[in-house]
């Protein structure tokens, strides 16, 4: 246990869009992905469990699609790993609701005590969410919400309008994401959770590629691992190296090989300088 100064490292966004059917979750996710990568759709992949709905927006650009016909958490994990191996930089999971419904159906099929049977469900759900959070790429997940209708007055008449309520996913799933945007049937978005500080308490808005650009700037406002490694390489003395090690102590596991390598270089450089100094002193005598 130790006390350290806070620092923010460059991040990969882990966000969710939730709303009722027809609220524009897939389309909005693609717009955000496009903004995140400045239009480079060849590095975007959609894990599609919505019967090919992602192909409806192919005119936006040449993104990639992984179509699922099995909605087990393990299948989703395999799809994420496939996208990672293929060098994708943004993965849209459309949607994670199907994984939860799969587990609910599986739980309902089990015999015995319903309460203890959750011990067979929770680890699978946990593994799925852990894979999302630990992935080294941006992930945008969509979630359906339970639907209901409210009566709104329009032109002097009351007409029913569809609204979204609670996300169809395990309770507490919102804690897993850095940002959650709620979409209504008119395609307006409003944040219900926002650790980025970009959208919280802001009026409702339409999602555009500009949202992705804002998230890109936020994700890259910290110090990247590559930038840290470059600073290590620029150390010319052991004192500089020790000061930097203290500064980046929270990332020691990632940076230890670089510190050791640079320490060896400094040691060898000092040894060579000492030998050269000794030779020059002998020659002058």
C-alpha positions as semicolon CSV with decimal commas, in nm:
position;residue;x (nm);y (nm);z (nm)
1;X;0,000;0,000;0,000
2;X;0,132;0,344;-0,089
3;X;0,021;0,701;-0,140
4;X;0,081;0,857;-0,480
5;X;-0,004;1,168;-0,676
6;X;-0,304;1,137;-0,905
7;X;-0,237;1,120;-1,277
8;X;-0,450;1,056;-1,584
9;X;-0,332;0,822;-1,852
10;X;-0,472;0,820;-2,202
11;X;-0,786;0,609;-2,212
12;X;-1,009;0,404;-2,436
13;X;-1,374;0,499;-2,402
14;X;-1,610;0,233;-2,269
15;X;-1,957;0,373;-2,323
16;X;-2,314;0,259;-2,373
17;X;-2,615;0,390;-2,564
18;X;-2,952;0,281;-2,429
19;X;-3,299;0,340;-2,561
20;X;-3,613;0,175;-2,699
21;X;-3,633;0,014;-3,043
22;X;-3,621;0,281;-3,311
23;X;-3,431;0,535;-3,101
24;X;-3,126;0,522;-3,329
25;X;-2,876;0,333;-3,113
26;X;-2,697;0,161;-3,403
27;X;-2,679;0,469;-3,624
28;X;-2,567;0,691;-3,337
29;X;-2,297;0,440;-3,240
30;X;-2,160;0,447;-3,594
31;X;-2,153;0,828;-3,596
32;X;-1,961;0,831;-3,267
33;X;-1,716;0,570;-3,400
34;X;-1,665;0,776;-3,716
35;X;-1,582;1,083;-3,508
36;X;-1,351;0,887;-3,279
37;X;-1,140;0,773;-3,575
38;X;-1,177;1,083;-3,792
39;X;-1,374;0,888;-4,052
40;X;-1,146;0,581;-4,069
41;X;-1,426;0,326;-4,081
42;X;-1,194;0,043;-4,185
43;X;-1,089;0,026;-3,818
44;X;-1,449;0,002;-3,691
45;X;-1,624;-0,330;-3,628
46;X;-1,985;-0,395;-3,535
47;X;-2,067;-0,711;-3,341
48;X;-2,422;-0,748;-3,467
49;X;-2,689;-0,944;-3,281
50;X;-2,970;-0,732;-3,427
51;X;-3,031;-0,943;-3,741
52;X;-2,813;-0,736;-3,970
53;X;-2,937;-0,392;-3,866
54;X;-2,582;-0,255;-3,888
55;X;-2,576;-0,319;-4,265
56;X;-2,858;-0,068;-4,308
57;X;-2,607;0,214;-4,268
58;X;-2,335;0,089;-4,502
59;X;-2,355;0,420;-4,689
60;X;-2,176;0,584;-4,394
61;X;-1,853;0,405;-4,479
62;X;-1,671;0,076;-4,517
63;X;-1,690;-0,058;-4,159
64;X;-1,668;-0,425;-4,061
65;X;-1,943;-0,653;-3,929
66;X;-1,936;-0,971;-3,721
67;X;-2,284;-1,125;-3,734
68;X;-2,378;-1,343;-3,436
69;X;-2,623;-1,629;-3,440
70;X;-2,542;-1,737;-3,085
71;X;-2,575;-1,488;-2,803
72;X;-2,385;-1,658;-2,521
73;X;-2,139;-1,433;-2,335
74;X;-1,858;-1,660;-2,453
75;X;-1,954;-1,596;-2,818
76;X;-1,941;-1,221;-2,759
77;X;-1,598;-1,256;-2,595
78;X;-1,472;-1,453;-2,897
79;X;-1,607;-1,184;-3,130
80;X;-1,431;-0,908;-2,933
81;X;-1,105;-1,104;-2,944
82;X;-1,144;-1,152;-3,321
83;X;-1,184;-0,777;-3,368
84;X;-0,881;-0,709;-3,150
85;X;-0,665;-0,952;-3,349
86;X;-0,775;-0,787;-3,674
87;X;-0,657;-0,448;-3,551
88;X;-0,993;-0,282;-3,497
89;X;-0,978;0,043;-3,297
90;X;-1,350;0,083;-3,222
91;X;-1,584;-0,208;-3,147
92;X;-1,959;-0,150;-3,142
93;X;-2,148;-0,426;-2,959
94;X;-2,503;-0,405;-3,088
95;X;-2,643;-0,512;-2,849
96;X;-2,537;-0,653;-2,511
97;X;-2,904;-0,703;-2,421
98;X;-2,906;-1,031;-2,612
99;X;-2,627;-1,173;-2,395
100;X;-2,829;-1,104;-2,081
101;X;-3,148;-1,249;-2,230
102;X;-2,948;-1,560;-2,324
103;X;-2,838;-1,599;-1,962
104;X;-3,191;-1,543;-1,832
105;X;-3,322;-1,815;-2,064
106;X;-3,043;-2,047;-1,951
107;X;-3,122;-1,977;-1,586
108;X;-3,488;-2,053;-1,649
109;X;-3,396;-2,390;-1,801
110;X;-3,198;-2,505;-1,497
111;X;-3,352;-2,740;-1,247
112;X;-3,308;-2,711;-0,874
113;X;-3,285;-2,404;-0,653
114;X;-3,336;-2,085;-0,852
115;X;-3,128;-1,876;-0,612
116;X;-2,822;-2,102;-0,608
117;X;-2,844;-2,142;-0,986
118;X;-2,731;-1,778;-1,016
119;X;-2,385;-1,907;-0,924
120;X;-2,379;-2,054;-1,276
121;X;-2,484;-1,724;-1,434
122;X;-2,287;-1,456;-1,254
123;X;-1,935;-1,574;-1,352
124;X;-2,031;-1,580;-1,722
125;X;-2,179;-1,230;-1,706
126;X;-1,875;-1,108;-1,509
127;X;-1,632;-1,253;-1,766
128;X;-1,819;-1,076;-2,047
129;X;-1,814;-0,737;-1,875
130;X;-1,450;-0,780;-1,770
131;X;-1,360;-0,841;-2,135
132;X;-1,532;-0,517;-2,237
133;X;-1,363;-0,309;-1,967
134;X;-1,015;-0,459;-2,012
135;X;-1,009;-0,434;-2,392
136;X;-0,742;-0,202;-2,530
137;X;-0,980;-0,055;-2,791
138;X;-1,276;0,184;-2,774
139;X;-1,602;-0,001;-2,710
140;X;-1,954;0,131;-2,765
141;X;-2,224;-0,102;-2,637
142;X;-2,595;-0,063;-2,704
143;X;-2,871;-0,172;-2,468
144;X;-3,242;-0,198;-2,527
145;X;-3,470;-0,046;-2,266
146;X;-3,801;-0,180;-2,147
147;X;-4,069;0,000;-2,338
148;X;-4,371;0,186;-2,212
149;X;-4,610;0,446;-2,346
150;X;-4,707;0,786;-2,211
151;X;-4,983;1,018;-2,328
152;X;-4,862;1,353;-2,459
153;X;-5,080;1,636;-2,579
154;X;-5,040;1,725;-2,945
155;X;-5,265;1,960;-3,142
156;X;-5,519;1,946;-2,863
157;X;-5,528;1,566;-2,859
158;X;-5,358;1,312;-2,639
159;X;-5,144;1,072;-2,838
160;X;-4,937;0,781;-2,703
161;X;-4,559;0,808;-2,738
162;X;-4,314;0,528;-2,681
163;X;-4,054;0,592;-2,410
164;X;-3,761;0,393;-2,278
165;X;-3,731;0,291;-1,917
166;X;-3,475;0,059;-1,760
167;X;-3,204;-0,108;-1,967
168;X;-3,254;-0,478;-2,035
169;X;-2,935;-0,592;-1,869
170;X;-2,822;-0,703;-1,529
171;X;-2,883;-0,455;-1,246
172;X;-2,579;-0,238;-1,187
173;X;-2,437;-0,272;-1,537
174;X;-2,425;0,108;-1,559
175;X;-2,135;0,108;-1,312
176;X;-1,918;-0,065;-1,572
177;X;-1,920;0,221;-1,823
178;X;-1,748;0,558;-1,829
179;X;-2,035;0,718;-2,020
180;X;-2,400;0,627;-2,078
181;X;-2,620;0,821;-2,319
182;X;-2,997;0,772;-2,312
183;X;-3,175;0,799;-2,649
184;X;-3,544;0,871;-2,689
185;X;-3,771;0,780;-2,978
186;X;-3,703;1,118;-3,140
187;X;-3,328;1,038;-3,144
188;X;-3,237;1,295;-2,880
189;X;-2,963;1,199;-2,635
190;X;-2,899;1,291;-2,273
191;X;-2,636;1,150;-2,039
192;X;-2,740;0,951;-1,733
193;X;-2,380;0,882;-1,633
194;X;-2,074;1,074;-1,742
195;X;-1,726;1,047;-1,594
196;X;-1,585;1,248;-1,883
197;X;-1,774;1,561;-1,776
198;X;-1,851;1,641;-2,139
199;X;-2,227;1,583;-2,141
200;X;-2,349;1,570;-1,782
201;X;-2,622;1,822;-1,696
202;X;-2,625;1,943;-2,058
203;X;-2,950;1,986;-2,257
204;X;-3,059;1,697;-2,477
205;X;-2,886;1,686;-2,813
206;X;-2,867;1,496;-3,141
207;X;-2,566;1,268;-3,177
208;X;-2,326;1,357;-3,460
209;X;-1,966;1,270;-3,543
210;X;-1,878;1,571;-3,328
211;X;-1,960;1,364;-3,017
212;X;-1,694;1,114;-3,124
213;X;-1,442;1,394;-3,180
214;X;-1,508;1,528;-2,831
215;X;-1,452;1,183;-2,687
216;X;-1,132;1,144;-2,891
217;X;-0,993;1,466;-2,742
218;X;-1,090;1,355;-2,391
219;X;-0,934;1,011;-2,433
220;X;-0,608;1,158;-2,557
221;X;-0,579;1,442;-2,305
222;X;-0,377;1,224;-2,068
223;X;-0,026;1,084;-2,109
224;X;0,004;0,777;-2,330
225;X;0,226;0,480;-2,251
226;X;0,432;0,555;-2,564
227;X;0,488;0,912;-2,443
228;X;0,599;0,780;-2,104
229;X;0,844;0,542;-2,272
230;X;0,983;0,828;-2,481
231;X;1,045;1,031;-2,166
232;X;1,233;0,735;-2,018
233;X;1,456;0,721;-2,327
234;X;1,532;1,092;-2,292
235;X;1,683;1,045;-1,943
236;X;2,061;1,097;-1,947
237;X;2,141;1,055;-1,578
238;X;2,038;0,819;-1,301
239;X;1,893;1,114;-1,113
240;X;1,660;1,197;-1,403
241;X;1,565;0,831;-1,430
242;X;1,486;0,803;-1,057
243;X;1,273;1,117;-1,062
244;X;1,077;0,988;-1,361
245;X;1,034;0,647;-1,198
246;X;0,879;0,814;-0,894
247;X;0,650;1,019;-1,120
248;X;0,531;0,714;-1,316
249;X;0,533;0,467;-1,026
250;X;0,168;0,376;-1,087
251;X;0,267;0,240;-1,430
252;X;0,582;0,062;-1,312
253;X;0,467;-0,279;-1,432
254;X;0,439;-0,153;-1,791
255;X;0,753;0,063;-1,780
256;X;0,999;-0,150;-1,580
257;X;1,166;-0,304;-1,890
258;X;1,221;0,045;-2,034
259;X;1,366;0,178;-1,708
260;X;1,603;-0,119;-1,680
261;X;1,715;-0,080;-2,041
262;X;1,776;0,293;-2,000
263;X;1,958;0,237;-1,672
264;X;2,192;-0,007;-1,847
265;X;2,251;0,244;-2,128
266;X;2,335;0,519;-1,880
267;X;2,567;0,284;-1,691
268;X;2,749;0,181;-2,012
269;X;2,767;0,542;-2,129
270;X;2,920;0,649;-1,797
271;X;3,166;0,361;-1,812
272;X;3,276;0,456;-2,164
273;X;3,316;0,821;-2,061
274;X;3,522;0,715;-1,760
275;X;3,746;0,496;-1,976
276;X;3,792;0,774;-2,230
277;X;3,875;1,021;-1,952
278;X;4,126;0,777;-1,809
279;X;4,292;0,727;-2,149
280;X;4,311;1,099;-2,211
281;X;4,467;1,152;-1,867
282;X;4,726;0,883;-1,929
283;X;4,811;1,028;-2,271
284;X;4,861;1,378;-2,132
285;X;5,103;1,246;-1,872
